[in-house]
Amino acid sequence: MDLATLRPVINKRWPSAVLLGLLAATTLAGPVPAFAADDDRAEPVAEPPRVQLVLDVSGSMRAADIDGRSRISVAQQAFGEVVDALPDETQLGIRVLGATYQGKDKTEGCRDTQQIVPVGPVNRSAAKAAVATLRPTGFTPVGLALREAAKDLGTGSTARRIVLITDGEDTCAPPDPCQVARELAAQGTTLVVDTLGLAPDEKVRKQLLCIAAATGGTYTAANSASDLTDRLKQLVDRARDTYATTPSKVEGTQACPDAPLLAPGVYADRETFSEHRWYRVPVRPGEELRASVSVALDRPVNLDHGVLLRATAADGRELVRGVDAGSGRIDVVSAGLRWSAGADDEGDEGDMASATPTPPTVTTVCLVVSNMFAPQSGTAKNPGMPVELTVDVVAASPTPDGPDLGRGWVLLLLLTVAGLLTGLIAGWLTRWWVATWRDN
């Protein structure tokens, strides 16, 4: 895999401590990994980030319980600030539900969802004007709105995002919104749904958490105007932090020997609470392994601990452990590491035990992703939390030479001279101090 192929992959704006300086990938010799890239494929063309905001405008949004203001007014203000801060390359769409039908016919009201701004380049004034005129009206067909929003975003090779903002559970099922989310995820449409809840209701929380978990998204409860604005900005920004190609799906194992063999690239997996998942990466002498992992906290957890990324040898010896990224984000925890295969590395234990000298061979490094999270009360354990693993193998960076103190007699001579000088200076200072003390 060359630099032109990897550049769209590493454009994802992760913290520098997580990326650990991902550079050009080199062709990986030795055993062919199961996910090795095809050198003959054409260079992918980066797609612009696409995000669709789905806003609940049902009657309950009239409630004035967020900082003394109505839920709809808080959502409108947050949306206006987010639109002003959007990068120019973002393609944004807006779909509403419960915004037009004022009657009591449930059949009619449960069809009430419209796309008021098509997905495309941002027209800030038009988008803000469209949202500012909304007034809470009808029912809450969340499931139907999600299904239609997925159609609005279309298809493509890159991940697309829906941000659902609502204060209540679906009042129109079927279709059940959680089931719709599962269907979208099962279609392999690379669609992620993030949910924002505006009401402190347990049933709403469970439904929104289910929607997010099914698609690898996140759920957040917005208890104030600033919470909603900050979180909405973060979610829309994340649409820009996407890949030109979809991460390869991989399933880590419970031990190294049967773990999947990975080539340089980006991989997606899921990990349950307090689990360890293993992967393998071939590394030749003179090469450096660079890896990072991010775990999305898509459900309420106790943040007592974090995520650990380790590299071990095939015989279980720990080579290096990762460093917490310290990004400050509350929805994703990341770690990264780097390890170089030295000239003396002769591959696995079986190769090193041979009495006959052999040329340097590939060292199989075991990567272990561990999390130390515990679920909060009532939190679902399955499916596991989304895991994103980035792997790269490059030429090892040269280590700067340290001061050379010499060997043998050179070192002895240096120490002797240093001792004599130290003694002379100490003696002179002592005599001066004694003479001064006597004179006084």
C-alpha positions as CSV (number, residue, x, y, z in Angstrom):
1,M,0.0,0.0,0.0
2,D,1.5,3.4,-0.9
3,L,1.1,6.9,0.4
4,A,-1.5,7.9,-2.2
5,T,-3.7,5.0,-1.0
6,L,-3.3,5.7,2.7
7,R,-3.6,9.5,2.6
8,P,-7.5,9.6,2.5
9,V,-7.5,7.0,5.3
10,I,-5.3,9.1,7.7
11,N,-7.1,12.4,7.0
12,K,-9.4,11.6,9.8
13,R,-8.7,14.3,12.3
14,W,-7.7,12.3,15.3
15,P,-5.5,13.7,18.1
16,S,-1.8,13.6,17.2
17,A,-1.1,11.3,20.2
18,V,-3.5,8.7,18.7
19,L,-2.2,8.8,15.1
20,L,1.4,8.7,16.4
21,G,2.8,10.1,13.2
22,L,1.2,7.8,10.6
23,L,3.3,8.1,7.5
24,A,3.6,6.4,4.2
25,A,2.9,2.7,4.3
26,T,5.5,0.3,2.9
27,T,4.9,-3.0,1.1
28,L,4.7,-5.7,3.8
29,A,6.9,-8.7,3.1
30,G,6.5,-12.1,4.6
31,P,3.1,-13.8,5.3
32,V,0.3,-12.2,3.3
33,P,-2.2,-10.8,5.9
34,A,-5.8,-11.7,5.5
35,F,-6.7,-8.0,4.9
36,A,-3.8,-7.1,2.6
37,A,-4.7,-4.3,0.2
38,D,-5.0,-4.9,-3.5
39,D,-2.2,-2.9,-5.2
40,D,-4.1,-2.8,-8.5
41,R,-7.2,-1.0,-7.3
42,A,-7.7,2.6,-8.3
43,E,-7.0,5.4,-5.9
44,P,-10.3,6.3,-4.1
45,V,-11.7,9.7,-4.5
46,A,-12.5,11.4,-1.2
47,E,-16.2,12.2,-0.8
48,P,-17.4,15.4,1.0
49,P,-18.8,14.8,4.5
50,R,-22.6,14.3,4.5
51,V,-24.8,14.8,7.5
52,Q,-28.5,15.0,7.9
53,L,-30.1,16.7,10.9
54,V,-33.5,15.1,11.9
55,L,-35.4,17.5,14.2
56,D,-38.5,16.6,16.2
57,V,-41.1,19.4,15.9
58,S,-44.0,17.5,17.5
59,G,-46.3,19.1,20.0
60,S,-44.2,18.2,23.1
61,M,-41.4,20.5,21.9
62,R,-43.4,23.4,23.2
63,A,-42.5,22.5,26.8
64,A,-40.5,25.3,28.4
65,D,-38.2,23.3,30.7
66,I,-34.7,24.0,29.3
67,D,-33.2,27.1,31.0
68,G,-36.7,28.5,31.2
69,R,-37.2,28.3,27.4
70,S,-39.1,26.0,25.1
71,R,-37.4,23.0,23.7
72,I,-37.9,24.1,20.1
73,S,-36.4,27.5,20.7
74,V,-33.3,26.0,22.3
75,A,-32.9,23.6,19.4
76,Q,-33.4,26.5,16.9
77,Q,-30.7,28.6,18.6
78,A,-28.3,25.6,18.7
79,F,-28.9,24.8,15.1
80,G,-28.2,28.4,14.1
81,E,-24.9,28.5,15.9
82,V,-23.9,25.2,14.4
83,V,-24.7,26.2,10.8
84,D,-22.6,29.4,11.2
85,A,-19.6,27.2,12.3
86,L,-19.9,24.6,9.6
87,P,-16.9,24.0,7.3
88,D,-17.7,25.0,3.7
89,E,-17.1,21.4,2.4
90,T,-19.9,19.9,4.6
91,Q,-23.0,18.7,2.7
92,L,-25.9,19.3,5.1
93,G,-29.5,18.3,4.9
94,I,-32.5,18.9,7.3
95,R,-35.5,16.6,7.8
96,V,-38.3,17.4,10.3
97,L,-41.0,15.2,11.8
98,G,-44.4,16.3,13.2
99,A,-44.0,19.8,11.7
100,T,-47.0,20.3,9.5
101,Y,-50.1,18.2,10.4
102,Q,-52.3,19.8,13.1
103,G,-55.1,17.3,13.1
104,K,-55.9,14.3,15.3
105,D,-55.9,11.6,12.7
106,K,-53.0,9.4,13.8
107,T,-52.7,7.7,10.4
108,E,-52.2,11.0,8.7
109,G,-50.0,12.5,11.5
110,C,-47.7,9.5,11.4
111,R,-46.8,10.3,7.8
112,D,-45.7,13.8,8.8
113,T,-42.0,14.0,7.9
114,Q,-40.4,16.2,5.3
115,Q,-37.0,17.1,4.1
116,I,-36.9,20.9,4.3
117,V,-33.3,21.3,3.2
118,P,-31.9,18.8,0.6
119,V,-28.4,17.3,1.4
120,G,-25.9,19.5,-0.4
121,P,-23.5,22.4,0.0
122,V,-24.5,24.6,2.9
123,N,-26.6,27.7,2.3
124,R,-26.4,29.1,5.8
125,S,-29.1,31.8,5.5
126,A,-31.6,29.5,3.8
127,A,-30.9,26.7,6.3
128,K,-31.4,28.9,9.4
129,A,-34.5,30.5,8.0
130,A,-36.0,27.1,7.3
131,V,-35.5,26.1,10.9
132,A,-36.5,29.4,12.5
133,T,-40.0,29.2,11.0
134,L,-40.8,25.8,12.5
135,R,-43.6,25.5,15.1
136,P,-44.3,22.4,17.3
137,T,-47.4,20.7,15.8
138,G,-48.0,17.0,15.6
139,F,-47.1,13.4,16.2
140,T,-43.6,11.8,16.5
141,P,-42.9,9.4,13.6
142,V,-39.2,8.8,14.5
143,G,-38.9,5.4,12.8
144,L,-40.3,6.7,9.5
145,A,-38.1,9.8,9.6
146,L,-35.0,7.8,10.1
147,R,-35.8,5.5,7.2
148,E,-36.4,8.5,4.9
149,A,-33.3,10.3,6.2
150,A,-31.2,7.4,5.1
151,K,-32.7,7.6,1.6
152,D,-31.9,11.4,1.6
153,L,-28.2,10.8,2.2
154,G,-28.0,8.3,-0.7
155,T,-25.2,5.7,-1.1
156,G,-21.5,5.9,-1.2
157,S,-18.3,4.4,0.1
158,T,-17.8,6.8,3.0
159,A,-19.7,6.9,6.3
160,R,-22.7,9.2,6.5
161,R,-24.2,10.5,9.7
162,I,-27.7,11.3,10.9
163,V,-28.1,13.4,14.0
164,L,-31.5,12.9,15.6
165,I,-32.8,15.6,18.0
166,T,-36.0,14.6,19.9
167,D,-37.7,15.0,23.2
168,G,-39.9,12.0,23.1
169,E,-40.2,8.4,22.0
170,D,-41.9,7.3,18.8
171,T,-45.7,7.6,19.0
172,C,-46.3,6.0,15.6
173,A,-44.6,2.6,15.6
174,P,-44.6,0.6,13.5
175,P,-42.0,1.0,12.2
176,D,-40.2,0.8,15.5
177,P,-37.2,3.3,15.3
178,C,-34.8,0.8,17.0
179,Q,-35.7,-1.9,14.5
180,V,-35.3,0.6,11.6
181,A,-31.8,1.4,12.9
182,R,-31.0,-2.3,13.0
183,E,-32.2,-2.7,9.5
184,L,-30.0,0.1,8.2
185,A,-27.0,-1.3,10.0
186,A,-27.7,-4.8,8.5
187,Q,-27.7,-3.3,5.0
188,G,-24.1,-2.3,5.3
189,T,-24.9,1.3,4.3
190,T,-22.1,2.7,6.5
191,L,-24.7,4.9,8.2
192,V,-24.2,6.2,11.7
193,V,-27.1,7.6,13.8
194,D,-26.2,9.9,16.8
195,T,-29.1,10.8,19.1
196,L,-29.7,13.8,21.3
197,G,-32.4,13.6,24.0
198,L,-34.1,16.8,25.2
199,A,-36.2,15.2,28.0
200,P,-35.1,13.4,31.1
201,D,-37.4,10.4,30.4
202,E,-36.1,6.9,30.9
203,K,-38.2,5.4,28.1
204,V,-36.9,8.0,25.7
205,R,-33.3,7.4,26.9
206,K,-33.6,3.7,26.3
207,Q,-35.0,4.1,22.8
208,L,-32.4,6.7,21.7
209,L,-29.7,4.5,23.2
210,C,-30.9,1.5,21.2
211,I,-31.0,3.5,18.0
212,A,-27.4,4.8,18.5
213,A,-26.0,1.4,19.6
214,A,-27.5,-0.4,16.5
215,T,-25.5,1.9,14.1
216,G,-22.4,2.5,16.1
217,G,-23.5,6.0,17.0
218,T,-23.7,7.8,20.4
219,Y,-26.5,9.0,22.7
220,T,-26.3,12.2,24.7
221,A,-28.8,13.8,27.0
222,A,-28.9,17.6,26.6
223,N,-30.0,19.3,29.8
224,S,-29.2,22.8,28.8
225,A,-28.9,25.1,25.8
226,S,-25.1,25.0,26.0
227,D,-25.1,21.2,26.3
228,L,-27.1,20.9,23.1
229,T,-25.1,23.5,21.2
230,D,-21.7,22.0,22.1
231,R,-22.8,18.4,21.5
232,L,-24.4,19.3,18.2
233,K,-21.3,21.0,16.9
234,Q,-19.2,18.1,17.9
235,L,-21.4,15.6,16.1
236,V,-21.6,17.7,12.9
237,D,-17.9,18.2,13.0
238,R,-17.4,14.4,13.2
239,A,-19.1,14.0,9.9
240,R,-16.0,15.7,8.4
241,D,-13.8,13.2,10.3
242,T,-14.6,10.4,7.9
243,Y,-12.8,8.1,5.6
244,A,-12.8,8.0,1.8
245,T,-13.1,4.3,2.2
246,T,-15.0,2.3,4.8
247,P,-12.9,0.7,7.5
248,S,-12.6,-3.1,7.1
249,K,-14.6,-5.1,9.5
250,V,-12.6,-7.5,11.6
251,E,-13.3,-9.7,14.6
252,G,-10.6,-9.9,17.3
253,T,-10.2,-13.1,19.3
254,Q,-9.6,-14.0,22.9
255,A,-6.0,-15.1,22.4
256,C,-3.1,-14.3,20.0
257,P,-2.5,-17.6,18.2
258,D,-5.9,-17.5,16.4
259,A,-6.1,-13.7,16.1
260,P,-6.7,-12.2,12.6
261,L,-3.5,-11.1,10.7
262,L,-3.7,-7.4,9.8
263,A,-2.0,-5.3,7.1
264,P,-1.7,-1.5,7.4
265,G,-5.2,0.0,7.3
266,V,-8.2,0.9,9.4
267,Y,-10.4,-1.7,11.0
268,A,-13.7,-1.7,12.8
269,D,-14.7,-4.1,15.6
270,R,-16.9,-4.2,18.7
271,E,-15.8,-4.9,22.3
272,T,-18.0,-5.6,25.3
273,F,-17.2,-4.2,28.8
274,S,-13.9,-5.2,30.4
275,E,-12.9,-7.4,27.4
276,H,-9.6,-8.1,25.8
277,R,-9.4,-8.5,22.0
278,W,-6.4,-9.8,20.1
279,Y,-5.0,-9.0,16.6
280,R,-1.7,-9.9,14.9
281,V,0.6,-7.7,12.8
282,P,3.7,-8.9,10.9
283,V,6.8,-6.7,11.4
284,R,10.2,-7.1,9.8
285,P,13.5,-6.1,11.4
286,G,14.2,-2.4,10.6
287,E,10.4,-1.6,10.5
288,E,8.3,0.2,13.0
289,L,4.7,-0.7,14.0
290,R,2.4,2.3,14.7
291,A,-1.0,1.5,16.0
292,S,-3.9,3.4,17.6
293,V,-7.3,2.5,18.9
294,S,-10.4,4.5,19.7
295,V,-13.4,3.1,21.6
296,A,-16.7,5.1,21.2
297,L,-18.6,5.4,24.5
298,D,-22.1,5.0,22.9
299,R,-23.8,4.2,26.2
300,P,-23.6,5.4,29.8
301,V,-20.4,3.9,31.5
302,N,-18.5,4.5,34.7
303,L,-15.4,6.4,33.7
304,D,-13.2,4.9,36.4
305,H,-10.6,3.6,33.9
306,G,-10.0,3.7,30.2
307,V,-8.6,1.9,27.2
308,L,-5.3,0.1,27.0
309,L,-3.4,-0.9,23.8
310,R,-0.5,-3.3,24.2
311,A,2.0,-5.0,21.9
312,T,3.3,-8.4,22.9
313,A,5.5,-11.0,21.5
314,A,4.1,-14.4,20.4
315,D,5.4,-15.9,23.6
316,G,3.5,-13.4,25.7
317,R,6.3,-11.0,26.6
318,E,5.0,-7.4,26.6
319,L,6.9,-5.2,24.1
320,V,5.3,-1.8,24.8
321,R,2.0,-0.5,26.0
322,G,0.0,2.4,24.6
323,V,-0.3,5.9,25.8
324,D,-3.7,7.5,26.5
325,A,-4.4,10.1,23.9
326,G,-5.7,12.7,26.4
327,S,-7.9,14.4,23.7
328,G,-10.4,15.8,26.2
329,R,-13.4,14.2,24.4
330,I,-16.0,12.5,26.6
331,D,-17.5,10.3,23.9
332,V,-14.4,8.6,22.6
333,V,-11.4,7.2,24.5
334,S,-8.2,6.5,22.5
335,A,-4.7,5.2,22.9
336,G,-1.7,4.6,20.7
337,L,1.7,3.0,20.6
338,R,4.8,2.5,18.4
339,W,7.4,-0.3,18.4
340,S,10.4,-1.0,16.3
341,A,11.7,-4.4,15.4
342,G,15.5,-4.4,16.0
343,A,18.1,-6.1,14.0
344,D,18.4,-8.8,16.6
345,D,14.7,-9.8,16.3
346,E,14.7,-13.2,14.7
347,G,11.0,-13.8,14.5
348,D,8.9,-16.0,16.7
349,E,10.2,-18.2,19.5
350,G,10.7,-21.2,17.3
351,D,13.0,-19.3,14.9
352,M,15.1,-17.9,17.8
353,A,15.6,-21.4,19.3
354,S,17.3,-22.7,16.2
355,A,21.0,-23.3,16.6
356,T,21.7,-22.6,12.9
357,P,21.9,-18.9,12.0
358,T,19.1,-17.8,9.7
359,P,18.3,-14.6,7.9
360,P,16.1,-12.1,9.8
361,T,12.5,-13.1,9.6
362,V,9.1,-11.5,10.2
363,T,8.2,-11.0,13.9
364,T,4.5,-11.5,14.5
365,V,3.4,-8.8,17.0
366,C,0.2,-9.3,19.0
367,L,-1.9,-6.2,19.5
368,V,-4.2,-6.4,22.6
369,V,-7.1,-3.9,22.9
370,S,-8.5,-3.8,26.5
371,N,-11.1,-1.6,28.1
372,M,-11.7,-1.3,31.8
373,F,-15.2,0.3,31.6
374,A,-18.2,-0.8,33.7
375,P,-21.8,-0.3,32.6
376,Q,-24.0,2.0,34.6
377,S,-27.2,0.5,36.0
378,G,-29.6,-0.5,33.2
379,T,-27.1,-0.1,30.4
380,A,-27.2,-2.8,27.7
381,K,-24.0,-4.8,27.3
382,N,-24.6,-6.0,23.8
383,P,-23.7,-5.2,21.1
384,G,-20.2,-4.3,22.2
385,M,-18.9,-0.7,22.0
386,P,-17.6,0.4,18.6
387,V,-13.8,0.0,18.3
388,E,-11.7,1.5,15.5
389,L,-8.1,0.2,15.1
390,T,-5.5,1.9,12.9
391,V,-2.4,-0.1,11.9
392,D,0.7,1.1,10.0
393,V,4.1,-0.4,9.4
394,V,6.9,2.0,8.2
395,A,10.6,2.2,8.2
396,A,11.9,2.5,11.7
397,S,12.9,6.0,12.8
398,P,16.6,6.3,13.7
399,T,17.2,6.8,17.4
400,P,19.4,9.9,18.1
401,D,22.9,9.0,19.4
402,G,23.5,9.8,23.1
403,P,26.7,11.0,24.6
404,D,29.4,8.3,24.3
405,L,31.4,8.0,27.5
406,G,33.7,5.4,25.9
407,R,34.6,1.9,27.0
408,G,37.4,0.3,29.0
409,W,40.4,2.5,29.9
410,V,38.8,5.5,28.2
411,L,35.9,5.4,30.6
412,L,38.3,4.7,33.6
413,L,40.5,7.7,32.6
414,L,37.5,10.0,32.3
415,L,36.2,9.0,35.8
416,T,39.6,9.4,37.3
417,V,40.1,12.9,36.0
418,A,36.6,13.8,37.1
419,G,37.3,12.6,40.6
420,L,40.6,14.5,40.9
421,L,39.0,17.7,39.7
422,T,36.1,17.3,42.2
423,G,38.6,16.6,45.1
424,L,40.7,19.7,44.2
425,I,37.7,22.0,44.0
426,A,36.2,20.6,47.2
427,G,39.6,21.0,49.1
428,W,40.1,24.6,47.9
429,L,36.6,25.6,48.9
430,T,37.1,24.0,52.4
431,R,40.4,25.8,53.0
432,W,38.8,29.1,51.9
433,W,35.9,28.6,54.3
434,V,38.1,27.7,57.2
435,A,40.4,30.7,56.7
436,T,37.5,33.0,56.4
437,W,35.9,31.6,59.6
438,R,39.2,32.1,61.6
439,D,39.6,35.7,60.4
440,N,36.1,36.5,61.7
